[in-house]
């Protein structure tokens, strides 16, 4: 590997990690609302649901728990965001290279989808336990009478390990794969397609302005979640349920949800999801571009 190639790799790694951190900060509040809506109990006959909708949920969280309640459990995804995004983009690069006959070959949209799906496999090992801990911390304050209350991410991880070992920490791995494999495929395919559409005639995609890059990233996030949200609902239900509730895993979650609440429940929390999808991915790419410019200024010859 040449020196210039090594520098490019390091700068992209740092900038991508910073972009992931920006994504977590921008996208966490609507993610908390999403999980609360997805996991709220079915109301008894004649009773109103715990939350009437997205804005009622946000209002209740802020009123009862303060503004910081919207960021409860953020430490776990914040810590794993940089390595997760590194693996995500690395997996996408591997998927592209496996399908290219030469480095400059432009892949078709189905080929980009395939490469994106591979990135979902690369990140699941980190995301599954992080999502498990995050979801448990996000919902516990909504049910103050719950037996298990966690002090934070580390305490939660320790309690899960005592409860069922590493298997308990990784509960929901299959559901995470079901969400992220097709979701990431859609994400990267739509991102590259939107970039191609936004590229002015006679210019290359490297000439795109930061604003157009943000639009491409934000819309790619929306398309991602249109595909991923049903599996995300099932994952959230599975990962926050008491041990033994769903002995057959995500299949039991799906059967019970459809039987008791209907198909529409698979898109519960869609409003905060789509709000988060655009804003978080826009912040991610804005952070990436800012970090790259800063690194070029700080160490232009590295």
C-alpha positions in Angstrom: 0.0 0.0 0.0 1.4 3.4 -0.9 1.7 6.3 1.5 -1.1 8.2 -0.1 -3.4 5.3 0.1 -2.6 4.8 3.8 -3.3 8.5 4.5 -6.7 8.3 2.7 -7.7 5.3 4.7 -6.8 6.9 8.1 -8.6 10.1 7.3 -11.7 8.4 6.1 -11.7 6.2 9.2 -11.5 9.2 11.5 -14.1 11.3 9.6 -16.5 8.3 9.3 -16.3 7.8 13.1 -17.0 11.5 13.7 -19.9 11.3 11.3 -21.3 8.4 13.3 -21.1 10.3 16.5 -22.9 13.2 14.9 -25.6 10.8 13.8 -26.1 9.5 17.3 -26.5 13.0 18.8 -28.9 14.2 16.1 -30.9 11.0 15.9 -31.2 9.8 19.5 -34.3 11.7 20.8 -36.6 10.5 18.0 -35.1 7.1 18.4 -36.1 7.1 22.1 -39.7 8.1 21.1 -39.8 5.4 18.5 -38.8 2.7 20.9 -41.3 3.9 23.5 -44.1 3.8 20.9 -43.1 0.4 19.6 -43.0 -1.2 23.0 -45.9 0.4 24.9 -48.4 -2.1 26.2 -51.7 -2.7 24.5 -54.4 -0.7 26.3 -57.1 -2.5 28.1 -60.7 -2.3 26.6 -62.1 1.2 27.2 -58.7 2.7 28.2 -56.6 5.1 26.2 -53.1 4.1 25.0 -50.1 5.2 27.0 -49.1 7.6 24.2 -51.5 9.2 21.7 -48.7 9.7 19.2 -45.2 11.0 18.5 -45.6 14.4 20.0 -47.6 13.2 23.0 -44.9 10.7 23.7 -42.2 13.4 23.5 -44.2 15.7 25.8 -44.7 13.0 28.4 -41.0 12.0 28.4 -39.9 15.6 28.9 -42.5 16.3 31.5 -41.9 13.2 33.6 -38.2 12.7 33.1 -36.8 16.0 31.9 -35.2 16.8 28.6 -32.4 14.3 29.4 -35.0 11.5 29.3 -34.8 11.8 25.5 -31.2 10.8 25.6 -31.5 8.0 28.1 -29.2 5.0 27.2 -27.3 7.1 24.6 -23.8 6.1 26.0 -23.9 2.6 24.5 -24.7 3.6 20.9 -22.4 6.6 21.2 -19.4 4.4 22.2 -20.0 1.9 19.4 -20.9 4.4 16.7 -17.3 4.9 15.4 -16.4 1.2 15.0 -19.9 0.5 13.7 -19.6 3.0 10.9 -16.1 1.9 10.1 -17.2 -1.7 9.7 -20.3 -0.6 7.8 -18.4 1.3 5.1 -15.7 -1.3 5.1 -18.2 -4.0 4.5 -19.8 -2.0 1.7 -16.4 -1.5 0.1 -15.7 -5.2 0.3 -19.0 -5.9 -1.3 -18.3 -3.5 -4.2 -14.8 -4.9 -4.8 -16.1 -8.5 -4.9 -18.3 -7.5 -7.8 -16.0 -5.2 -9.8 -13.8 -6.4 -12.6 -11.6 -3.3 -12.2 -11.4 -0.6 -9.5 -13.1 2.1 -11.5 -16.1 0.1 -12.7 -19.4 1.7 -11.9 -21.8 -0.9 -10.4 -25.4 -1.3 -11.2 -28.1 -0.5 -8.6 -28.7 -4.2 -7.8 -24.9 -4.7 -7.3 -24.8 -1.7 -5.0 -27.8 -3.3 -3.1 -25.8 -6.5 -2.7 -22.8 -4.7 -1.4 -24.9 -2.8 1.1 -26.5 -6.0 2.4 -23.0 -7.3 3.2 -22.3 -4.2 5.3 -25.3 -5.2 7.4 -23.6 -8.5 8.2 -20.4 -6.8 9.2 -22.0 -4.5 11.8 -24.5 -6.9 13.5 -21.9 -8.2 15.9 -21.5 -4.7 17.4 -25.1 -3.4 16.9 -27.1 -6.3 18.4 -25.8 -6.0 22.0 -25.7 -2.2 21.7 -29.4 -2.2 20.6 -30.4 -4.6 23.3 -28.9 -2.4 26.0 -30.2 0.8 24.4 -33.8 -0.4 24.1 -33.9 -1.6 27.7 -32.6 1.7 29.1 -35.0 3.7 26.8 -38.1 1.9 28.0 -37.5 1.2 31.7 -38.5 4.7 32.9 -41.8 4.3 31.0 -42.6 1.4 33.5 -41.4 2.5 36.9 -42.9 -0.5 38.5 -40.7 -2.9 36.6 -38.7 -5.3 38.7 -35.4 -4.7 36.9 -34.1 -1.1 36.8 -30.6 -0.4 35.4 -28.3 2.4 36.5 -26.7 2.7 33.1 -25.3 0.7 30.1 -22.5 -1.1 32.1 -25.0 -2.1 34.9 -27.4 -3.3 32.2 -24.8 -5.4 30.5 -23.7 -6.9 33.8 -27.3 -7.7 34.7 -28.0 -9.3 31.4 -24.8 -11.4 31.6 -25.8 -12.6 35.1 -29.2 -13.4 33.8 -28.3 -15.5 30.8 -24.7 -15.1 29.9 -23.5 -13.7 26.5 -26.6 -15.2 24.9 -28.8 -12.7 26.8 -26.6 -9.8 25.8 -26.9 -10.8 22.1 -30.6 -11.5 22.3 -32.2 -10.2 19.1 -29.2 -10.8 16.8 -31.3 -12.5 14.1 -33.8 -9.7 14.3 -31.0 -7.1 13.9 -29.8 -9.0 10.8 -33.4 -9.1 9.4 -33.5 -5.3 9.8 -30.0 -4.3 8.7 -29.2 -6.6 5.8 -32.0 -5.3 3.5 -32.0 -1.9 5.2 -28.3 -1.3 4.5 -28.7 -2.6 1.0 -31.4 0.0 0.3 -29.4 2.7 2.1 -26.3 2.4 0.0 -28.1 1.8 -3.2 -30.4 4.8 -2.8 -27.5 7.0 -1.6 -25.4 6.3 -4.7 -28.4 6.6 -7.0 -29.4 10.0 -5.5 -25.8 11.2 -5.8 -25.8 10.3 -9.5 -29.1 12.2 -10.0 -27.8 15.3 -8.2 -24.4 15.3 -10.0 -24.4 18.2 -12.6 -23.7 17.2 -16.2 -20.1 17.2 -16.9 -19.1 16.9 -13.3 -18.1 13.9 -11.1 -19.7 12.9 -7.9 -16.6 14.1 -6.0 -17.6 17.6 -7.1 -20.9 17.5 -5.2 -21.5 20.3 -2.7 -21.9 19.4 1.0 -25.6 20.4 0.7 -26.3 17.9 -2.0 -24.4 15.2 -0.1 -26.5 15.9 2.9 -29.7 15.6 0.8 -28.5 12.3 -0.6 -27.6 10.9 2.8 -30.8 12.1 4.4 -33.0 10.7 1.8 -31.1 7.4 1.8 -31.8 7.2 5.5 -35.5 7.6 4.8 -35.5 4.9 2.2 -33.5 2.6 4.5 -36.2 2.9 7.2 -39.1 2.4 4.9 -37.7 -1.1 4.4 -36.3 -1.7 7.9 -39.0 -0.4 10.3 -41.2 -3.6 10.5 -38.2 -5.7 11.5 -37.1 -2.9 13.9 -40.5 -3.1 15.7 -40.1 -6.8 16.1 -36.6 -6.4 17.3 -37.6 -3.8 19.9 -40.4 -6.0 21.2 -38.1 -9.0 21.4 -35.2 -7.2 23.1 -37.2 -5.5 25.8 -39.5 -8.5 26.7 -38.9 -10.5 29.9 -36.9 -13.7 29.5 -39.1 -16.6 28.3 -41.8 -14.3 26.8 -41.0 -15.4 23.2 -39.4 -18.9 23.3 -39.2 -19.1 19.5 -37.7 -15.6 19.1 -38.8 -13.2 16.4 -41.3 -15.6 14.9 -43.3 -15.6 18.2 -43.1 -11.8 18.3 -44.5 -11.6 14.8 -47.4 -14.0 15.4 -48.5 -12.4 18.6 -48.2 -8.9 17.2 -50.3 -9.6 14.1 -52.9 -11.6 16.1 -53.4 -9.1 18.8 -52.6 -5.7 17.3 -52.7 -6.0 13.5 -50.3 -5.3 10.6 -50.4 -1.6 11.1 -48.4 -2.1 14.3 -45.4 -3.0 12.3 -45.1 0.7 11.3 -45.8 2.0 14.8 -43.3 4.8 15.5 -42.9 5.6 11.8 -43.1 9.4 12.3 -40.1 9.7 14.7 -38.3 7.1 12.6 -38.5 9.1 9.4 -37.8 12.4 11.2 -34.7 10.8 12.7 -33.7 9.1 9.4 -33.3 12.3 7.5 -31.8 14.5 10.3 -29.4 11.8 11.6 -28.0 10.9 8.3 -27.8 14.5 7.2 -25.8 15.2 10.4 -23.7 12.1 9.7 -22.6 13.3 6.3 -22.2 16.9 7.4 -19.9 15.7 10.2 -18.0 13.5 7.8 -17.4 16.4 5.4 -16.4 18.8 8.2 -14.0 16.3 9.7 -12.4 15.6 6.3 -11.9 19.4 5.7 -10.4 19.8 9.2 -8.1 16.9 8.8 -6.9 18.2 5.4 -6.2 21.6 7.1 -4.6 20.1 10.2 -2.3 17.6 8.4 -2.4 18.2 4.6 0.7 16.1 4.0 -0.1 13.1 6.2 
